[in-house]
Amino acid sequence: MEHHIPVLLNESLEYLITNKSGVYFDGTIGFGGHSSQILSKLSKKAILVGTDKDSDAFNFCKAKFDADNRMKLYHTKFTDIDKISKIEFIEGFDGIFADLGVSSFQLDNKESGFTYREDAKLDLRMNKASGISADEVINTFSKEEIADIIYQFGEEKKSRQIAEKIVDYRKNAAIKTTGQLKEIVEKVIPAHIVAKSLSRVFQALRIYVNNELDELEEFLGKATDLLNNGGRLVILTYHSLEDRKVKEFFKNEALTCICPPSFPICQCSKTASLKILTKKPVIPSEEEIKLNKRARSAKLRAAERI
């Protein structure tokens, strides 16, 4: 079974690997698509640390890479990179990678609850054992809170109307399934454009319950601190909120001065920690998109530690 087709695979490897005997980190190992190819490019002396908070992904990769002693797997979030480096006695990484997309397996597997295409339990957590589920948000948060989540994390213009319908619906029955939420959104959005709004609503809830943007920001900071000089940080994003955060982080870390323009002399003493390698994000070719439609929104950004 093909769990996930790795997106921008060759480009990711090209930017990431600078030392074939080095130490690398894959913060979103998923079903091992990128990791297996990273390992194929590395020598027997290399180390690859992989993390994933999704139990299905972690268990799959534990079996997949069981015979390869270069792979160190952890069932946790990528923000634990600093703790893991201490456990493994790793002082620095030569390359750090994260593919922020939801895997094809998660999207297609009804039990994962990430898709609105099939009726399933409305959960959306990567790690089902921690945090608040999407149905708890939908059934207990106020109309204003729900609208803010849908607008802030989904950039959905009809967020207020959707939140109002959600609150009206739950007066009569708890919203427990993806099908119920889909039905509510379809009452607000015209049929010919409802697919994009459904994607935005489900994306917003997924980002919120998994605390994705805050974790990304935390990860970027820790990853930069843990890169060896000349080490690379390579991030794949799939929507504008993530891409904006990575772009702004790279831009800020590449600056040598953050003083106001009115200051005649620099007084901030800021030093650059990263050199941006991708002035514009790398995007999939038309050929790749034809082979894998889920690659169409992907953007790759890379930076090097200086």
C-alpha positions as CSV (number, residue, x, y, z in Angstrom):
1,M,0.0,0.0,0.0
2,E,1.3,3.5,-0.9
3,H,0.8,5.5,2.2
4,H,2.2,8.8,0.9
5,I,4.0,10.0,-2.2
6,P,6.8,12.2,-1.1
7,V,6.4,15.7,-2.5
8,L,9.4,17.7,-4.1
9,L,11.6,14.7,-3.2
10,N,14.6,15.4,-5.4
11,E,14.6,19.1,-4.5
12,S,14.3,18.3,-0.8
13,L,17.3,15.9,-0.9
14,E,19.4,18.4,-3.0
15,Y,18.9,21.2,-0.5
16,L,19.1,19.0,2.7
17,I,22.1,16.8,2.3
18,T,25.6,18.4,2.4
19,N,27.4,15.7,4.4
20,K,26.8,12.1,3.5
21,S,28.2,10.9,6.9
22,G,26.3,13.6,8.8
23,V,23.5,13.8,11.4
24,Y,20.0,14.6,10.1
25,F,16.5,15.2,11.5
26,D,13.1,14.5,9.9
27,G,10.5,16.1,12.2
28,T,7.5,14.7,10.3
29,I,8.5,11.2,9.4
30,G,5.0,10.2,8.4
31,F,5.2,6.9,6.5
32,G,8.9,7.2,5.7
33,G,8.7,8.5,2.1
34,H,11.3,11.3,2.5
35,S,13.2,9.5,5.2
36,S,13.9,6.3,3.3
37,Q,15.3,8.4,0.4
38,I,17.4,10.5,2.8
39,L,18.9,7.3,4.2
40,S,19.6,6.0,0.7
41,K,21.8,9.0,0.1
42,L,23.7,8.7,3.4
43,S,26.7,6.6,4.4
44,K,26.7,3.8,7.0
45,K,28.1,6.3,9.5
46,A,25.2,8.7,9.3
47,I,22.4,9.2,11.7
48,L,18.8,10.1,11.0
49,V,16.5,11.0,13.8
50,G,12.8,10.9,13.0
51,T,9.7,12.1,15.0
52,D,6.0,11.9,14.5
53,K,3.1,12.3,16.9
54,D,0.8,10.2,14.8
55,S,0.6,6.7,16.2
56,D,-0.1,5.0,12.9
57,A,2.8,6.7,11.2
58,F,5.2,6.0,14.1
59,N,4.3,2.3,14.3
60,F,4.6,1.9,10.6
61,C,8.1,3.4,10.5
62,K,9.2,1.5,13.5
63,A,8.6,-1.7,11.5
64,K,9.8,-0.2,8.2
65,F,13.2,0.9,9.6
66,D,13.7,-1.7,12.2
67,A,16.8,-3.2,10.5
68,D,18.5,0.1,9.9
69,N,20.5,1.2,13.0
70,R,21.1,4.7,11.5
71,M,17.5,5.5,12.2
72,K,16.4,6.8,15.7
73,L,12.7,7.1,16.0
74,Y,10.6,9.0,18.6
75,H,6.9,9.1,19.0
76,T,6.6,12.7,19.8
77,K,6.2,16.2,18.3
78,F,9.1,17.8,16.4
79,T,9.4,20.6,19.0
80,D,11.1,18.0,21.2
81,I,14.2,18.2,18.9
82,D,16.2,19.8,21.7
83,K,15.3,17.1,24.2
84,I,16.0,14.3,21.7
85,S,19.4,15.8,20.8
86,K,20.4,15.5,24.5
87,I,19.1,12.0,24.8
88,E,21.1,11.0,21.6
89,F,24.2,13.1,22.6
90,I,23.9,15.1,19.4
91,E,25.5,18.5,19.5
92,G,24.3,19.6,16.1
93,F,22.6,18.5,13.0
94,D,23.8,18.8,9.4
95,G,20.3,19.0,8.1
96,I,16.8,19.4,9.5
97,F,13.7,18.6,7.4
98,A,10.0,18.9,8.0
99,D,7.1,18.2,5.6
100,L,4.1,19.9,7.1
101,G,1.5,18.2,5.0
102,V,-1.1,15.6,6.1
103,S,-0.2,12.3,4.6
104,S,-2.4,10.6,1.9
105,F,-3.0,7.7,4.3
106,Q,-4.4,10.1,6.9
107,L,-6.6,11.9,4.3
108,D,-7.8,8.6,2.8
109,N,-8.2,6.6,6.0
110,K,-11.7,7.1,7.4
111,E,-10.6,6.2,10.9
112,S,-8.1,9.1,11.0
113,G,-10.9,11.6,10.7
114,F,-9.0,14.1,8.6
115,T,-11.3,14.0,5.6
116,Y,-14.8,15.3,5.0
117,R,-15.3,13.1,1.9
118,E,-16.4,10.2,4.2
119,D,-18.5,10.4,7.3
120,A,-16.2,9.8,10.3
121,K,-15.6,10.8,13.9
122,L,-14.8,14.6,14.0
123,D,-11.4,14.5,15.7
124,L,-8.6,15.9,13.6
125,R,-5.9,15.4,16.2
126,M,-2.6,13.9,15.0
127,N,-2.1,12.4,18.4
128,K,-5.5,11.1,19.6
129,A,-4.3,10.7,23.2
130,S,-3.6,14.4,23.8
131,G,-5.2,17.8,23.4
132,I,-8.8,18.8,22.6
133,S,-10.6,17.2,19.6
134,A,-12.4,19.1,16.9
135,D,-15.8,18.0,18.1
136,E,-15.1,19.4,21.5
137,V,-14.3,22.8,19.9
138,I,-17.4,22.7,17.7
139,N,-19.8,21.7,20.5
140,T,-18.4,23.7,23.4
141,F,-16.8,26.9,22.1
142,S,-18.8,30.1,21.6
143,K,-20.0,31.3,18.2
144,E,-17.4,34.1,18.3
145,E,-14.5,31.7,19.2
146,I,-15.5,29.2,16.4
147,A,-15.8,32.0,13.9
148,D,-12.4,33.4,14.9
149,I,-10.8,29.9,14.5
150,I,-12.3,29.4,11.0
151,Y,-11.3,32.9,9.9
152,Q,-7.8,33.0,11.5
153,F,-6.6,29.5,10.6
154,G,-8.7,28.8,7.5
155,E,-9.0,32.4,6.0
156,E,-12.7,31.6,5.3
157,K,-14.7,34.8,4.6
158,K,-18.0,33.2,5.6
159,S,-16.7,32.2,9.0
160,R,-19.3,34.1,10.9
161,Q,-22.2,32.6,9.0
162,I,-20.8,29.1,9.3
163,A,-20.2,29.6,13.1
164,E,-23.8,30.7,13.5
165,K,-25.1,27.6,11.7
166,I,-22.9,25.4,13.9
167,V,-24.4,26.9,17.0
168,D,-27.9,26.6,15.7
169,Y,-27.4,23.0,14.7
170,R,-25.9,21.9,18.1
171,K,-29.0,23.2,20.0
172,N,-30.8,20.1,18.7
173,A,-27.9,17.5,18.4
174,A,-24.2,17.3,19.2
175,I,-21.9,17.6,16.1
176,K,-19.9,14.4,16.3
177,T,-19.0,13.5,12.7
178,T,-17.3,15.0,9.7
179,G,-20.5,14.5,7.8
180,Q,-22.5,16.6,10.1
181,L,-20.0,19.5,9.9
182,K,-19.9,19.1,6.1
183,E,-23.8,19.3,6.0
184,I,-23.7,22.6,8.0
185,V,-21.1,24.2,5.7
186,E,-23.1,23.2,2.7
187,K,-26.1,25.1,4.0
188,V,-24.0,28.4,4.0
189,I,-21.8,28.1,0.9
190,P,-23.2,27.7,-2.7
191,A,-22.6,24.2,-4.2
192,H,-20.2,25.3,-7.0
193,I,-17.7,26.8,-4.5
194,V,-18.3,24.7,-1.3
195,A,-15.3,22.4,-1.8
196,K,-12.8,25.1,-1.1
197,S,-14.7,26.3,2.0
198,L,-14.9,22.8,3.3
199,S,-11.1,22.5,2.9
200,R,-10.7,25.8,4.8
201,V,-13.0,24.9,7.7
202,F,-11.4,21.5,8.2
203,Q,-7.9,23.0,7.8
204,A,-8.7,25.6,10.4
205,L,-9.9,23.1,13.0
206,R,-6.9,20.8,12.3
207,I,-4.4,23.7,12.8
208,Y,-6.1,24.8,16.0
209,V,-6.5,21.4,17.7
210,N,-2.9,20.4,16.8
211,N,-1.5,23.9,17.7
212,E,0.3,23.7,14.4
213,L,1.4,27.3,13.9
214,D,2.8,27.8,17.4
215,E,4.6,24.5,17.2
216,L,6.1,25.4,13.9
217,E,7.4,28.7,15.3
218,E,8.9,26.9,18.3
219,F,10.4,24.2,16.0
220,L,12.0,26.8,13.6
221,G,13.8,28.5,16.5
222,K,15.1,25.3,18.1
223,A,16.1,23.8,14.8
224,T,18.2,26.9,13.9
225,D,19.9,26.8,17.2
226,L,20.8,23.1,16.7
227,L,22.1,23.4,13.2
228,N,25.9,23.0,12.6
229,N,27.6,25.7,10.6
230,G,26.7,25.0,7.0
231,G,23.8,22.8,8.1
232,R,20.5,23.2,6.2
233,L,16.9,23.7,7.3
234,V,14.4,22.6,4.7
235,I,10.6,23.1,5.2
236,L,7.7,22.0,3.0
237,T,4.5,23.9,3.5
238,Y,1.0,23.5,2.0
239,H,-0.9,26.7,2.8
240,S,-0.2,30.4,3.1
241,L,-0.3,30.6,6.9
242,E,2.6,28.1,7.2
243,D,4.5,29.4,4.3
244,R,4.3,33.0,5.6
245,K,5.6,31.9,9.0
246,V,8.6,30.1,7.5
247,K,9.3,33.0,5.1
248,E,9.2,35.6,7.9
249,F,11.3,33.5,10.2
250,F,14.0,33.0,7.5
251,K,13.9,36.7,6.6
252,N,14.3,37.8,10.2
253,E,17.1,35.3,10.9
254,A,19.0,36.5,7.8
255,L,19.0,40.1,8.9
256,T,22.1,41.7,10.3
257,C,20.3,44.8,11.7
258,I,16.7,45.4,13.0
259,C,17.2,49.0,14.0
260,P,14.6,51.6,12.8
261,P,15.5,53.3,9.6
262,S,15.9,56.6,11.5
263,F,18.9,55.3,13.4
264,P,22.1,56.6,11.7
265,I,24.2,53.8,13.2
266,C,23.2,50.2,14.1
267,Q,22.6,49.8,17.8
268,C,20.9,46.4,17.9
269,S,24.1,44.3,17.5
270,K,22.0,41.6,15.7
271,T,23.9,39.0,13.8
272,A,22.4,36.8,11.0
273,S,22.0,33.1,11.9
274,L,20.7,31.9,8.5
275,K,21.4,32.5,4.8
276,I,18.3,32.0,2.6
277,L,18.9,29.5,-0.2
278,T,15.5,29.9,-1.8
279,K,14.7,33.6,-2.7
280,K,11.4,32.3,-4.0
281,P,9.8,29.1,-2.8
282,V,10.5,26.0,-4.9
283,I,7.2,24.6,-6.2
284,P,6.3,21.2,-7.9
285,S,6.6,20.9,-11.7
286,E,3.4,20.4,-13.7
287,E,4.5,16.8,-14.3
288,E,4.7,16.1,-10.5
289,I,1.3,17.7,-10.0
290,K,-0.2,15.4,-12.7
291,L,1.2,12.4,-10.9
292,N,0.2,13.6,-7.4
293,K,-2.6,16.3,-7.2
294,R,-1.9,16.8,-3.5
295,A,1.5,18.3,-4.4
296,R,-0.1,21.3,-6.1
297,S,0.0,23.7,-3.1
298,A,3.4,22.6,-1.8
299,K,6.2,25.2,-1.3
300,L,9.8,24.4,-0.3
301,R,12.0,26.9,1.5
302,A,15.5,26.3,2.5
303,A,18.2,28.1,4.6
304,E,21.7,27.5,5.7
305,R,23.3,28.1,9.1
306,I,26.0,30.7,9.2
